[in-house]
Amino acid sequence: MKNFHKNNYLLVVLLLIVAFFVGNKFGQSHVGRSNTSNIFSPTQKTQLSVLPSAVDTKLINEVWNTLHNKYVGKVKDDELANGMIRGMVDGLGDPYSAFADREETSQFEQDLSGKFSGVGIEMGKKNGLVTVIAPLKDYPAYRAGMKAGDVIYRIDGKDLTNDESLDKVASQIRGKLGTEVKLGVLREKASAPLEFTIRRENIELPSVTMDIKDNIAVINLSVFHEDTAAKFRTLARQMLNQNVKGIVLDMRNDPGGVLEGAVEIAGHFYKDGIVVKEVPSDPTKAIIHYSEGPGDLEKIPVVVLVNSGSASASEILAGALRDARKVKIIGEKTFGKGSVQELINLNDGSSLRITIAKWFMPKGGEIAEKGIDPDIVVENSDDNDKVDAQLDRAIAVLKTEIAGK
């Protein structure tokens, strides 16, 4: 992963089922303006010559040797070693800290481009359960009928255990293009478990799109890729050239992604304000991410759309706009992925992700686990996909703001 020693990649550790975006950033420990020009930075290493005395290395050796001597099948040393490492990280009890072997790390790098093969869902762990954050619109899982909030409990007839990592679940769902995977799902209000048979496809996500009608721009932010901020910059120029009177920023089912994208996009709506605070275990070493402009859209009324599939960077942007500009948030409570993972590249091509901090909104509200409550709650009907009650309400609210401006 030669290209990933950069700063500021917010992760959501949400899997796009063929891969997850792991958000991250942990730069220098100081309070002040942070440079968000990179994604990952090398981590200072603390070398330990011996393991702590609490670790019984004799027991580890005893188990290792017993497996080699007693196990009926073939024992592969590299798989045993990786298993030990995974177990060590799992011992943290944190679903967002994980070890990825070389193959998984390579897959992760590919997924960051936004092009991959899979079924098209993002997922995370909520209350210890593998939960769908959002099915990607018009892709296989969405067409099959999966919904945000679905709990995946079975894959190809095999029940998941409570301690299975997101990495492992994703690897079970991945497969060759054109093959099928069966997902057992528990859904709130459903009278019985559901099963979906889904054929894997190539998936390419447009991170940001725009539709202008009656001088109102509806911006759909589906994910924060490395190029999302640049694409938004182009759309901002188009909005100004077309004399747009109001903006609906639709971040429903946006799982997050690059922190830099959220910070830069916020800069179009206001200048010189806080976007998000990154707070590690030592609060005195918090990092504050600031908007640095250009503020070219700051005089245009805005409303934000979110739902339970909005997570991480999309939650950061929504919270920042409400705190900094009193922008109204419409829709449903967001997912609540507000922790920060650092990606560390290991010597053999594998990687380690560790939760190192939590995100806080400009006025101090915590995102992690809590999510963001909308100012105006609107639930979309599952029975009529042709009626978008949330978008209709957002446009109505926006028109009222424009009229009163």
N, C-alpha and C positions, 0 to 999 in steps of 0.2 A: 504494500500500500504506500508506495513512494510519494504519492500526491496528497496524502492525508495528514501530513505534519503541519496542520494549519490550526488557527484558533477559531473558536466560536461556532461549533456545530451543535445546535440544540437537538437533543434527541428525544425522541418520544418512545423510544424503544417500542415502537408500534410496528408490527410486522405488516408489510404489504403482502403478506402470506407468501411471498416468495422472497421476502426479505424485509428486514425492518430498518426504519430510520432510527438511529440511536442518537439522541440529541446530546449536544455537549458543548462545553467550553469551560476551561478554567485557565485563566491567564495569570499574570503577576498578581500577587496579593497586595492590593491597595484599593483605596476608595478614590474614585476620580474618573475621568473620561477613559473609556477603554477603546482600544483600537480593534475594530471588528473586521479587519481586512482578511483574516485567515480563518481556518476551520479548526485544525488540531495543532497543538504545540507539544514538543517533546516534554516528557515529565522528568523532573529531577529524581534520580534514583537513590534510594537508601539501601546500601549493601549490607546484608547480614551474613556474617561468616558461618554462623550456626543457627539452627532453629531454636526458639525459646524452650526452656526446660520443660514447660507444660506439654510440649509435643513429644509423644512417645514414639520416637523413631524406631525403636526395637519392635513395637507392635506393627508399624507400617511394614517393616522388613518381614516380619512373621507372616502377615497376611499375603504379601507379595509372593513369598516363597511357597506358601500353602496353595495358593491359586495355581502356581506353576506345577506343583507336585500332584495335586488332587483333581483339578478340573478335568472333566471328561473330554472337552473339546480342545480346540487349538487356542492357545493364549497368545495374544498379540501385545507385545510390550508397549508399543506406542499408544494403543487404545487404552491400556491400563493406566498409563501415565496421564493421558488426557482426562480419563475418568477421575483420577485423584485430584487434578487441578479443578475440574468442574465441581467436585464435591467440596473443595476448600472454599471456592467462591460462593457456592450455594449455602455454606455455613453462615454467611452474613444474614440470611433470611430476607434478602432484598431482591425482588423479582427483576429489577432493572440493572443489577450488577451481574455480569456474565462473562464466561470464557468462550471464545470462538476459535475453533481449530483453523488450519490453513484454508480448507475448502470453504468453511462458513465465512471466513474473513474475505476471501476472494468474492464470494457471492454478495456479501454486504457492499463491497466496493462497486460491483456491477450495479446493484440496486440504487445506489446514490445517483446514478445517471438518469433514473426515472424510466428505464427501459428494462423489462424483464419478462420472464414467463411464469405465469401463475394463475390464480383464480380471481385476484383483485379484491382483497380485503385487507384492512389494517386491523391489528389487534394488539391488545395489551393485557395486563393482569389487573383485575379489579376484585378486591376481597378474596384474593388468592385464586380466582377463576380466570381461565383464558376467555377473554371477552372481545367480541367484535366491536371495534371503535367505529368503523364505517365500511360498508361495501362501496367500492368505487363505481360510480354511475356508469351504466352501459357495459360493464364488464361481467364475466361469468357469474360470480357470486351474487351480484346485484340482479342479474336477469333471472337467476334461480330463485330469488325471493329472500335471500338473507338480509338481515336488518341490524342496525346499530343496537347494541345491547344483547345480542344473541350470545349465549355461552356455549363454546365448543367443548363437548365432553367426550366425544368419540371420533376417531379417525380410522376409516377403513375397517370398521368393526371392532377396533381395539379401544377400550376406555382409557382416558388419560388419568394419570395419578396427580395428586395435589402438588407434588414437588417437581413436576416436569417443567423445565425452563421454556421460555418463549422460543429460544433458539431451537430446541429439540422439537417443539411442536411445529415450528415453521419447516424444519427439515422433513418432517413426516408429510406435510401437505405439499411440499414441492415435488416436482416430477417432470417427466419429459413432456414436451409440447404435444398436445392432442390426447394425452392420457387422462383418465378420470380419477377423482378422489371422492370418497363418501364421507361427509361430515355430519356427525350427530350433534344436534343443537337443542339446548333448553331455552325457551323463550317465555318471558313473563307474560302472563295472561293466556298462554297456550295450554290447552287441556292435557296435552301429551307431548313427549319429545318429538322433534322433527328430524328428518334426514334429508340431506341434499346431495345429489350426485352431480358433480361439477366437472366439466371438461377444461383442462388447463389451456390457456391461450397466451400469446404474446401481448404484453401490456405496455403501453406507452402513455404516460400521463402529461397532458398539457397543464402546466402548473398554474397559469393564470389566463383567463379569457375575459372579454368584455362585450356587452351588448348595450347599445344606446337607443333609447326610445323616448320620445317626448322630452328631450333634454335631460333625461335621467340615465346615468350610467350604472348598469349592474355589473360589478366586477366579481367574478368567481375565482377565488383563490383556493385551489384544490390541494396544494402542497407547497412547501417552501424548499425548492431545489436551489442549487448554487446560482442558477441563472434567473431565478424568479424576480429578484429586485431589478435586474436590468430590463426584463420584459415589462415590469410594472412601470418603469421609468418611461418607456415608449408609450404605454397606454396613457400615462399622465399628460404627455404632450398632446396626444390625440384628444383627450377630454378638454384641454384648454383651447385647442384649435377649434373644437366644435361647440364651444360655449356651453358646456354642461352646467346645469343649475343645481344638481344634486347627485350624490353617489350612494348606492347600496353596496356595501362591502360584504359579500356572501362568503363566509368561511365555514359553512356547514360541512361536516364530514371531512374537514381539513385536519390531518393528523399531525401537522407541524413539519419540522425539518430544520433548515439552516437558520440559526438565530440571526445571523447577519441580515437575512432577508427581512425578518420582522422589524429589525431596527431601522434598516434603510427605508422600508415602506412607510413606517411611522413618520420618518423625516419628511415625507411629502405632505403630511397632514399638520405637522407642527414642528417648530424649530426650538432648539436649545432647551428641551425638556427631558425628563427621565423617561425611558421606555420600560426598563425592567431592572430590578435589583437581584444580584446573584449572591446568595448568602451561604457560605460553607459552615462547618461546625463551629468555627471561630468567627462570630459576627463582626469582629474588628477587622477582618480581612475580606469584607464584602466588596464586590465589584459592582459599580453602577454603569449601566449602558445608557448613553445619551443619544437623543435625536440630534442630528447635526444638519437638518435641512434637506432639501432646499425650501420646504414649506410652500411649494407652489400651489397646493390644493387647500391651504389652511382656511380660506374664506368660503369654501364650498361646503354646504351642509352635507352631513354624512350620517348614515345609520349602519349598524353592523348586524349581520345575521349569524347565529351560531346554533348548534344543537349538541346532543350527547356525543357526536362524532368529532367535535372540534376539540383539539388537544394541543398542548405544548406551545409551539410558536404561534399558532392561531389564537390561543388563549392569551398569550403575552400581548399580541397586537390589539386584541379586543379590549383587554384591561387597560392598556396604555391609552387608547383613544378615549375610553370613558373617563379615566382619571385626568388626562391632560386637556381634553376638549369637551367633556361632558356629553360625548356621543352616546346616544341611546343604543342599547344592545337588545335585540329582539330574537325570540325563539325559545330554546330550551337550555337547561343547565348544561354546561360543558363537561368534558370527560374528567378533568382534574389531573393532568399529567404535568406536574410542576417541578420535577426534580431534574438535576443536571448530571449527565454521565460523561466521564472522561474516557476517551479511547486511547489505549496504550498499545502500540505495536510491539510485539515480542520478537525475539531474535529469529525464530524459525518460520515466521510468516503468519503465526496465529496472533490473536489480539485479546485484550482484556478491557472490559468496560466496567467502570466503577462509579457509583453514585457519589458525588462529591459536594453537592450543594442543592439548594432549593431556590425556586424563582418567587419573587415577590413583586406585586404591581407597584406603580409609582407611589401610591398612597399607603402602601404597606400591606395590602391584602395578599394572603398566601394562596397560591394556585394549587399546590400539591394536595391531592386527595379531595380537596374541597370543590374545585372547579369554580366557574363563574356563573352566578345567577343573572339571568337577563332582567332588564328593566321592565320589559313587556313580555309576558309568557304567552307563546302561541305554539300549540302543538299541531303538526300536520296530520291529516287523516291518512291512515293506512289504506283506506278503501278506495280512494280516488286520487291516483297519481297525477291526473290532469289538473287538479286544483292545488295550487301552492299557496296555502293560507298564510304561511310565514312571509313569503316574498310579497304577497298582496298587502299584508299589514305593514311591512317595512316601507313599501312605496307610498302607502297612504300617510304614514307618519312623516315620511320625508317631504311629501307635498305640503303637509301642514307647516313644517318648518320653513320651507321655501316661501310659502305665502306670507308667513309672519316675519320674514327676514327684513 
